[in-house]
């Protein structure tokens, strides 16, 4: 079975930006970079959908990300308490 190619994000961005510019056709870009035209179309669509995320500041992160960070800190706290309890009760 053939493995899938993994393309670096820099290449994806460059190819998608070139496709959005419209100076070359998708077929020309496809043959130039040796990437299937469906991939280029997919990357172009992803770039258009997510381009506004480039300008998000760190303090303006989505609430979902902040919630995940809070949950991770809570989990760390629970583990530290559990660890201390185990050390105390096992005599370590």
For each residue, the residues with C-beta under 8 A, 3 or more apart:
1:
2:
3:
4:
5:
6:
7: 11 12 35 39
8: 11 12
9: 12 13
10: 13 14
11: 7 8 14 15 33
12: 7 8 9 15 16 43
13: 9 10 16 17 47
14: 10 11 17 18
15: 11 12 18 19 29 33 35 40 43
16: 12 13 19 20 40 43 44 46 47
17: 13 14 20 21 47
18: 14 15 21 23 24 29
19: 15 16 22 24 26 29 40 41 43 44
20: 16 17 44 47 48
21: 17 18 24
22: 19
23: 18
24: 18 19 21 28 29 32
25: 28 29
26: 19 29 30 37 40 41
27: 30 31 37
28: 24 25 31 32
29: 15 18 19 24 25 26 32 33 35 40
30: 26 27 33 34 35 36 37 40
31: 27 28 34
32: 24 28 29
33: 11 15 29 30 40
34: 30 31
35: 7 15 29 30 39 40
36: 30 39 40
37: 26 27 30 40 41
38: 41 42
39: 7 35 36 42 43
40: 15 16 19 26 29 30 33 35 36 37 43 44
41: 19 26 37 38 44 45
42: 38 39 45 46
43: 12 15 16 19 39 40 46 47
44: 16 19 20 40 41 47 48
45: 41 42 48 49
46: 16 42 43 49 50
47: 13 16 17 20 43 44 50 51
48: 20 44 45 51
49: 45 46
50: 46 47 53 54
51: 47 48 54
52: 55 56
53: 50 56
54: 50 51
55: 52
56: 52 53 60 61
57: 60
58: 61
59:
60: 56 57
61: 56 58 65 66
62: 65 66
63: 66 67
64: 67 68
65: 61 62 68 69
66: 61 62 63 69 70
67: 63 64 70 71
68: 64 65 71 72
69: 65 66 72 73
70: 66 67 73 74
71: 67 68 74 75
72: 68 69 75 76
73: 69 70 76 77
74: 70 71 77 78
75: 71 72 78 79
76: 72 73 79 80
77: 73 74 80 81
78: 74 75 81 82
79: 75 76 82 83
80: 76 77 83 84
81: 77 78 84 85
82: 78 79 85 86
83: 79 80 86 87
84: 80 81 87 88
85: 81 82 88 89
86: 82 83 89 90 92
87: 83 84 90 92
88: 84 85
89: 85 86
90: 86 87
91:
92: 86 87
